[in-house]
Amino acid sequence: MKDVKFPNIKVQLTGTDGNAFSILGKVIKTLKKEATVDQIKEFQEEAMSGDYNNLLMTCMKWVDVR
């Protein structure tokens, strides 16, 4: 996906628990390495604003999902 906000942050989601909260937590934990508190809050609000597909699309918009 182009225009990823943090393309240098790679998050491995394949082979992990497909639970939405597990995915959200893994991405947030990884974002903490480079993102500000406000950016993490923005990600979390966007990711939780819809269904499971919205969560996945938001993750791909913010980080390099593997």
KAFEN-V434641 format. One line per field, one symbol per residue. phi: phi as a letter, one per 40 degrees, with the letter a starting at -180 (. if undefined). psi: psi as a letter, one per 30 degrees, with the letter a starting at -180 (. if undefined). burial: + if it has 9 or more other ideal C-beta (glycine too) atoms within 8 Angstrom, else -. Layout:
phi = ???
psi = ???
burial = ???
//
This chain:
phi = .cgccbcccbbcbcgbdccdcccdccccdccdcbccdcccccdccccccaccccdcccdcccbccb
psi = klhkeiffjkkjfkglkgkeeeeeeeeeeeeffflleeeeeeeeeeeggaaeeeeeeeeffeljk.
burial = ---+-+--+-+-+--+-----+++-+++-++---+---++--++-++------+++-+++++++--
//
